[in-house]
Amino acid sequence: MSEDEELEALRRRRLMELQQQMLQEQQRAEAQRRLELQKQALMRRILTPKARQRLANLKMVRPEFASQLELQLIQIAQQGRISIPITDDQLKEILSRLQRPRREIRIRRV
């Protein structure tokens, strides 16, 4: 019976480990959700509705770029480097400045 008891103890220990992992994952997901809600609330304060729509469209096409842009907008707004709320035209200007460094390479055949 000692083997059965050892096996049962191992099962209980493994079950506890799995429960702890699930709890940690739930806590991480909840923290991520709260952070996202805070970011959305800040975006509502920082951007006009048209600018928010443009950012949402951008997020569908380039999610990583849009997330970085959101963080940059929050930073510059908190530092007071730009007037709030940011209009759609201002957001277009910011986007054009961020995408300007690209060079177009043309190959001509002679």
Buried (B, 14 or more C-beta within 10 A) or exposed (E): EEEEEEEEEEEEEEEEEEEEEEEEEEEEEEEEEEEEEEBEEBBEEBBBEEBBEBBEEBBEEEEEBBEEBBEEBBEBBEEEEEEEBBEBEBBEEBBEEEEEEEEEEEEEEE
